[in-house]
């Protein structure tokens, strides 16, 4: 992870979830100008798009929503196909969870890199994490390091990717959000529930409490409380 530029600009790949909201708070404390980019890719938990806009407005940052139809056409993830069991294994990659969307982060980060070039932004913040995410291969440090090199080579750019949550547990991510002054926003506004439940309020935030994302978040909250 490269050194931050306290006087520079940054683009957050922003889902409105716990991780990206924490990254937004982190970036606001380190960069002069911050923008957010949200993807509408046909996800069934579409409430996250609304929450991303709401959080960005509350944090006084711009939020741009980019539509991608390709994932809906591929339809190879339980995050898109409502008929698939979100708690099972992936249909074609049984070693990965059903929530895995093949090449999603590669495409998201490539488009974010292009958008950053358009805006003249030299820093991209992503909330990927190789500690908690069931072995998602596109949430690992070697993936993002390789992608950064390739994207910069292919565009004659020098855009830095930052991933402040990479080696944190979910409990440590809650602690970081507290340190960055954004814990209340994470609890009250962020959305991570795969089933799109933003009506059921829990101590750790909104969600069904049963899908893998909610279970992970609830466990992280308990870990956080034990160590604060």
Secondary structure as UniProt FT lines:
FT   TURN            6..7
FT   STRAND          9..13
FT   HELIX           18..28
FT   TURN            29..30
FT   STRAND          33..40
FT   HELIX           47..58
FT   TURN            59..60
FT   STRAND          62..67
FT   HELIX           70..74
FT   TURN            78..80
FT   TURN            82..83
FT   TURN            86..87
FT   TURN            94..95
FT   TURN            98..99
FT   TURN            102..103
FT   HELIX           104..119
FT   STRAND          123..125
FT   TURN            130..132
FT   TURN            134..135
FT   HELIX           137..139
FT   HELIX           141..153
FT   TURN            154..156
FT   STRAND          160..162
FT   TURN            164..167
FT   HELIX           170..179
FT   TURN            180..181
FT   HELIX           183..189
FT   TURN            194..195
FT   STRAND          201..202
FT   TURN            203..204
FT   STRAND          205..206
FT   HELIX           212..227
//
